[in-house]
């Protein structure tokens, strides 16, 4: 048998043509990777902005809320964690706005300091002992001042006077506790104690007296000041509370204010307050036993700051102290003589009348 015939085919291809195809394929891959890279960068930038923009809006909203703009709302339209965070921020702003309304309303009913105390601490019945200076201020001559005026005009004038007194008290770190008709009760040392509570009360007293004298010649301030232990806290019932202070210290301050008319002076200060504010000049008036107290107390008239009292006034105070000493020693003739001499020199002739 004959052997099968074998056929051989030789295919030749140009090297340059083959190399050109490889280069084209490589360039195509490079272009493909380039497109992928660009698309990836665009996707990353878009994703980053989709996160950073809401975060920036949130940060802006929080800053505005921190500055007191409680009407600000975070505008984030998202259903992810950022959206939930934005809702929480908006709820917080709403809550702060409501709390600010309460604070503002409470600050009109009580002083700002008491409002802060009630808002920042648990509100419950009870109190604590602390040392405070109590100031009672009344308006002498207000009844006659109101004669012939309509009720609306009387209320308008009263509010004007009380506003001035309240501004002075608060300017000297005092707290208006309550209004009682045309009288004001103020606290220095409650709810927040300071280093110069008695001193601030003295400064407020002098300014109140001067302010009412400047407002109208028919009006005069009567001020009583006492320093001592009080019980400060929330008084009342579980449904209605009032932050205030109670105790003998408060009662004595009220009694001292009422005694100003008897001694024809604008203010009366207890010995405890006098000792607590030594940078002022005082005139000892008397030693009295007020209603509700078993022991007598020394009372003083606040004259002014040490640096503001001239030699003539100091001489009058010294002469009055001497006459009062002679009276207490029962040297009646000498006391009468010294008080009579004071009658022609003392501004308050009723005080030295014999």
Protein Blocks (a to p, Z undefined) as FASTA:
>chain_A
ZZdddddddddddfklmmmmmmmmmmmmmmmmmmmmmmmmmmmmmmmmmmmmmmmmmmmm
mmmmmnopakbccddddfbfklmmmmmmmmmmmmmmmmmmmmmmmmmmmcfklmmmmmmp
ccdeddddddddddddddehklmmmgoiafklmmmmmmmmmmmmmmmmmmnopacfbdeh
jaccddehiabdcfklmmmmmmmmmmmmmmmmmmpmkbccddddddddddeddeddfkbc
cdddedjklmmmmmmmmmmmmnopabdcdfklmmmmmmbccddfbdcddehiabdcdddd
dfbdfklpcfklmmmmmmmmmmmmmmmnopaklmmmmmmmmmmmpmblmlmpZZ
